[in-house]
């Protein structure tokens, strides 16, 4: 007996396909959508694991003969080029956030580097060159101390007014004073220890990759050899019936996610249900996380004005004790301006 060949799935940009948030609609509108959504549909489940974070994306798949049900993406609509650009920017920020969660944790370092007026670069290219020179100086000092090259992700942002600054997340193998002193272009710099909370490093990652209200230049750059977020797609966890139940009752999302992922140590955080009014299909995105491990060495401090956490300025002796991990009762982190 000949084995039936599985129909080939048509690849499409599912993140560009949904266009309405279910929570923004009136209850009677949602009921009409649910009543008209009983077409035979295969839903794929994509799992993206990055450190302690798990994202679950559920979206419909289509095979040959169903092309008409795949909405045209913004890239296919000439008048929607800006929408596609915005989508690309959003996906880039999401990938940066995932890379940070996959590679960094407590005791690693987050720094913000600024410029004096005299040293302000004129272009993004010049700003990026300044960071490349900084990385060379950093790696030179690390090599002198028997350390490998730094692992890092940095973002560079330029405003419409032509001012630039950098955020960098790096491993914590070198002391914070050296990290700050090697940046020679500005004075109002901040250096602090990372401290995972119940959402891992997602809050910090969103802060340094956040979308600006005004269009600005922004680029993120990773070092070589970083771990990539793990992605896996399956078709057995959530069926069309499950998707309709989750769309009809948001509390079902928590229950179903907990059933599948709770035994792996994940806790449900939040979810969003969207749909497309062309094909009537649903798109669900959920975020879960594991409780970060605590060593007790670095404790949470108060929030600073830059959006992170950290205590005030430290004396040299206190900073030395923090680097040695023996500062009992301190925040284990600092943020300061020079």
C-alpha positions as CSV (number, residue, x, y, z in Angstrom):
1,X,0.0,0.0,0.0
2,X,1.5,3.3,-1.0
3,X,1.9,5.9,1.7
4,X,0.0,9.1,1.2
5,X,2.2,12.1,0.7
6,X,1.7,14.9,3.2
7,X,0.5,18.1,1.6
8,X,3.1,20.8,1.4
9,X,2.5,23.8,3.7
10,X,2.7,27.3,2.1
11,X,5.1,29.5,4.0
12,X,3.8,32.9,4.7
13,X,4.5,35.8,7.1
14,X,1.9,34.9,9.7
15,X,2.9,37.9,11.9
16,X,1.8,40.2,9.2
17,X,-1.5,38.4,8.6
18,X,-3.4,39.2,11.8
19,X,-4.9,42.7,11.9
20,X,-7.5,42.9,14.8
21,X,-7.1,42.4,18.5
22,X,-10.1,40.4,19.8
23,X,-10.0,42.3,23.1
24,X,-10.8,45.5,21.3
25,X,-14.1,44.2,19.9
26,X,-17.6,44.2,21.4
27,X,-18.9,40.9,22.8
28,X,-21.5,40.5,20.0
29,X,-18.8,41.0,17.4
30,X,-16.6,38.3,18.9
31,X,-19.6,35.9,19.0
32,X,-20.2,36.4,15.3
33,X,-16.5,35.8,14.5
34,X,-16.6,32.6,16.5
35,X,-19.7,31.3,14.8
36,X,-18.1,31.9,11.4
37,X,-14.8,30.4,12.3
38,X,-15.6,26.7,12.0
39,X,-13.7,26.1,8.8
40,X,-11.4,23.1,8.8
41,X,-8.1,24.6,9.9
42,X,-4.7,23.2,10.8
43,X,-3.0,25.3,13.5
44,X,0.7,25.3,14.0
45,X,2.3,25.9,17.4
46,X,5.7,27.6,17.4
47,X,7.7,27.5,20.7
48,X,10.6,30.0,21.1
49,X,12.7,29.3,24.1
50,X,15.2,32.0,25.2
51,X,16.8,31.5,28.7
52,X,13.9,31.3,31.2
53,X,11.4,32.7,28.7
54,X,9.0,30.7,26.5
55,X,6.9,32.3,23.8
56,X,4.1,30.2,22.2
57,X,2.8,31.4,18.9
58,X,-0.3,29.6,17.4
59,X,-1.2,30.4,13.8
60,X,-3.1,28.8,10.9
61,X,-1.4,27.0,8.1
62,X,-2.5,26.7,4.5
63,X,-1.8,24.2,1.7
64,X,-2.0,24.4,-2.0
65,X,-5.5,25.3,-3.1
66,X,-5.9,27.6,-0.1
67,X,-3.8,30.5,-1.4
68,X,-6.8,32.8,-1.6
69,X,-7.2,32.5,2.2
70,X,-3.8,33.9,2.9
71,X,-4.1,37.6,3.3
72,X,-1.7,39.7,1.2
73,X,1.1,41.0,3.5
74,X,2.0,44.6,3.8
75,X,5.0,44.0,1.6
76,X,2.7,43.0,-1.2
77,X,0.7,46.2,-0.9
78,X,2.6,49.1,-2.4
79,X,0.7,51.7,-0.3
80,X,1.6,49.8,2.9
81,X,5.4,49.9,2.7
82,X,5.5,51.8,6.0
83,X,3.4,49.0,7.7
84,X,6.0,46.5,6.5
85,X,8.8,48.6,7.8
86,X,7.2,48.8,11.2
87,X,6.7,45.0,11.2
88,X,10.3,44.4,10.4
89,X,11.4,46.8,13.2
90,X,9.0,45.0,15.6
91,X,10.4,41.6,14.7
92,X,14.0,42.8,15.0
93,X,13.3,44.1,18.5
94,X,11.7,40.8,19.4
95,X,14.8,38.9,18.2
96,X,17.1,41.2,20.2
97,X,15.0,40.6,23.3
98,X,15.2,36.8,22.8
99,X,19.0,36.8,22.2
100,X,19.5,38.8,25.5
101,X,17.3,36.3,27.5
102,X,19.1,33.3,25.9
103,X,22.6,34.5,26.8
104,X,22.7,36.7,29.9
105,X,21.7,36.6,33.5
106,X,22.5,37.7,37.1
107,X,26.1,39.1,37.5
108,X,26.3,40.2,33.9
109,X,26.4,43.9,33.1
110,X,24.2,46.5,31.5
111,X,25.7,49.9,30.6
112,X,24.5,53.1,28.9
113,X,27.1,55.2,27.2
114,X,26.5,58.8,26.2
115,X,28.4,61.5,24.4
116,X,29.6,65.0,25.3
117,X,28.6,67.7,22.8
118,X,32.2,67.8,21.5
119,X,32.3,64.1,20.8
120,X,28.8,63.6,19.4
121,X,29.0,61.6,16.1
122,X,27.5,63.1,13.0
123,X,26.2,59.8,11.6
124,X,25.1,56.3,12.6
125,X,28.2,54.9,10.9
126,X,30.4,57.0,13.0
127,X,28.5,56.0,16.2
128,X,28.9,52.3,15.3
129,X,32.6,52.8,14.7
130,X,33.0,54.4,18.2
131,X,31.4,51.2,19.7
132,X,33.6,49.0,17.7
133,X,36.7,50.8,19.0
134,X,35.3,50.5,22.5
135,X,34.9,46.7,22.1
136,X,38.6,46.5,20.9
137,X,39.8,48.4,24.0
138,X,37.6,46.2,26.2
139,X,38.9,43.0,24.6
140,X,42.5,44.2,24.9
141,X,42.1,44.7,28.6
142,X,40.4,41.3,29.0
143,X,43.2,39.6,27.1
144,X,45.7,41.2,29.5
145,X,43.8,39.6,32.4
146,X,43.6,36.2,30.8
147,X,39.9,36.5,29.8
148,X,38.2,35.6,26.5
149,X,36.7,38.2,24.3
150,X,33.5,39.8,25.6
151,X,30.1,38.3,24.9
152,X,27.7,41.2,24.3
153,X,24.7,42.7,22.6
154,X,24.6,46.5,22.0
155,X,22.0,48.8,20.6
156,X,22.8,52.2,19.1
157,X,20.2,54.9,18.8
158,X,20.1,58.2,17.0
159,X,17.4,60.8,17.5
160,X,15.9,63.2,15.0
161,X,17.9,65.9,16.7
162,X,21.2,64.0,15.8
163,X,22.1,62.8,19.3
164,X,23.4,59.3,19.8
165,X,23.8,56.9,22.7
166,X,24.4,53.2,23.2
167,X,23.1,50.5,25.5
168,X,25.3,47.4,26.0
169,X,24.6,44.1,27.7
170,X,27.8,42.0,28.3
171,X,29.1,39.2,30.4
172,X,30.2,40.1,33.9
173,X,33.8,38.6,33.8
174,X,35.5,42.0,34.1
175,X,34.9,44.7,36.8
176,X,32.4,47.5,36.3
177,X,34.9,50.3,36.8
178,X,37.0,49.1,33.8
179,X,33.8,48.8,31.7
180,X,33.0,52.4,32.4
181,X,36.5,53.9,32.2
182,X,37.1,52.4,28.7
183,X,34.3,54.6,27.3
184,X,36.0,57.9,26.7
185,X,33.4,59.8,24.7
186,X,31.0,60.9,27.4
187,X,30.6,61.6,31.2
188,X,27.0,60.8,32.1
189,X,27.3,57.0,31.8
190,X,25.6,54.3,33.9
191,X,26.9,50.8,34.7
192,X,25.0,48.2,36.7
193,X,24.6,44.5,37.4
194,X,21.8,42.7,35.7
195,X,19.2,41.1,38.1
196,X,16.6,38.8,36.7
197,X,13.1,39.2,37.9
198,X,10.0,37.1,37.4
199,X,10.1,38.0,33.7
200,X,13.8,37.2,33.3
201,X,15.5,40.1,31.5
202,X,12.5,40.9,29.3
203,X,11.8,44.3,31.0
204,X,15.4,45.5,30.5
205,X,15.5,44.2,26.9
206,X,12.3,46.0,26.1
207,X,13.6,49.2,27.6
208,X,16.8,49.2,25.4
209,X,14.9,48.2,22.2
210,X,11.8,50.2,22.8
211,X,10.1,51.8,19.8
212,X,10.2,55.6,19.8
213,X,7.2,57.8,19.1
214,X,9.3,59.7,16.5
215,X,11.2,57.8,13.8
216,X,14.8,57.3,14.8
217,X,17.8,55.3,13.8
218,X,18.4,52.2,15.8
219,X,20.6,49.2,15.3
220,X,21.5,46.2,17.5
221,X,24.7,44.3,17.2
222,X,25.5,40.9,18.8
223,X,29.0,39.4,19.4
224,X,30.0,36.2,17.7
225,X,29.2,32.8,19.3
226,X,26.0,33.8,21.2
227,X,23.4,31.1,21.7
228,X,20.4,31.4,19.4
229,X,16.9,31.2,20.8
230,X,15.5,27.7,20.2
231,X,12.5,27.4,17.8
232,X,10.3,24.4,17.3
233,X,7.1,24.0,15.4
234,X,4.5,21.2,16.1
235,X,0.9,20.5,15.0
236,X,-0.4,18.3,17.9
237,X,-0.7,20.6,20.9
238,X,-3.4,23.0,19.9
239,X,-6.2,22.0,17.5
240,X,-8.8,24.3,15.9
241,X,-11.2,23.4,18.7
242,X,-8.6,24.5,21.3
243,X,-8.1,27.8,19.5
244,X,-11.8,28.6,19.3
245,X,-12.1,27.9,23.1
246,X,-9.2,30.2,23.9
247,X,-10.6,32.9,21.6
248,X,-14.0,32.6,23.3
249,X,-12.6,32.6,26.9
250,X,-9.2,34.1,27.7
251,X,-9.0,32.1,30.9
252,X,-8.7,28.9,28.8
253,X,-5.4,30.1,27.5
254,X,-3.8,30.0,31.0
255,X,-5.3,26.6,31.7
256,X,-4.2,25.0,28.4
257,X,-0.7,26.6,28.5
258,X,-0.3,25.4,32.1
259,X,-1.4,21.8,31.1
260,X,1.3,21.6,28.4
261,X,4.2,23.6,30.0
262,X,3.6,23.8,33.7
263,X,5.3,20.4,34.3
264,X,8.4,21.9,32.6
265,X,8.5,24.6,35.3
266,X,6.9,27.4,33.2
267,X,4.4,29.9,34.7
268,X,1.9,31.6,32.4
269,X,2.4,35.4,32.2
270,X,0.2,36.9,29.5
271,X,-1.4,36.3,26.1
272,X,-3.0,38.1,23.2
273,X,-5.6,36.8,20.7
274,X,-5.9,38.4,17.2
275,X,-7.7,37.4,14.1
276,X,-7.8,38.3,10.4
277,X,-11.1,39.5,8.9
278,X,-10.2,38.2,5.5
279,X,-10.0,34.5,6.4
280,X,-11.6,34.5,9.9
281,X,-8.7,32.6,11.4
282,X,-7.2,33.3,14.9
283,X,-3.6,34.1,15.9
284,X,-2.6,33.6,19.5
285,X,0.7,34.7,21.2
286,X,1.4,33.7,24.8
287,X,4.4,34.3,27.1
288,X,5.5,32.0,29.9
289,X,8.6,32.0,32.1
290,X,10.5,30.0,34.6
291,X,11.3,31.4,38.0
292,X,14.9,32.6,37.8
293,X,17.4,30.8,40.1
294,X,18.6,32.8,43.0
295,X,22.1,32.5,44.4
296,X,21.7,35.2,47.1
297,X,24.8,36.9,45.9
298,X,23.2,39.8,44.1
299,X,20.1,41.3,45.7
300,X,17.5,43.6,44.2
301,X,18.1,47.4,44.7
302,X,15.9,50.3,44.1
303,X,15.0,51.5,40.6
304,X,16.9,54.3,39.1
305,X,15.7,56.9,36.7
306,X,17.0,55.1,33.6
307,X,14.4,52.4,34.1
308,X,16.7,49.7,35.6
309,X,17.6,48.8,39.1
310,X,20.5,49.8,41.2
311,X,21.6,51.6,44.3
312,X,23.3,55.0,44.5
313,X,27.0,55.7,44.1
314,X,29.3,53.4,45.9
315,X,32.7,54.0,47.5
316,X,35.7,52.2,46.0
317,X,35.7,49.8,49.0
318,X,32.0,48.9,48.6
319,X,32.4,48.4,44.8
320,X,35.3,46.1,45.4
321,X,33.3,44.1,47.9
322,X,30.4,43.9,45.4
323,X,32.8,42.6,42.7
324,X,34.0,40.0,45.1
325,X,30.4,39.0,45.9
326,X,30.7,39.6,49.6
327,X,28.7,42.8,50.2
328,X,26.2,41.5,52.7
329,X,22.9,43.4,52.5
330,X,23.8,45.6,49.6
331,X,22.0,45.6,46.2
332,X,24.8,43.9,44.4
333,X,24.5,46.5,41.7
334,X,25.2,50.1,41.1
335,X,24.3,52.9,38.8
336,X,26.3,56.1,38.7
337,X,27.1,59.2,36.6
338,X,30.4,60.7,36.1
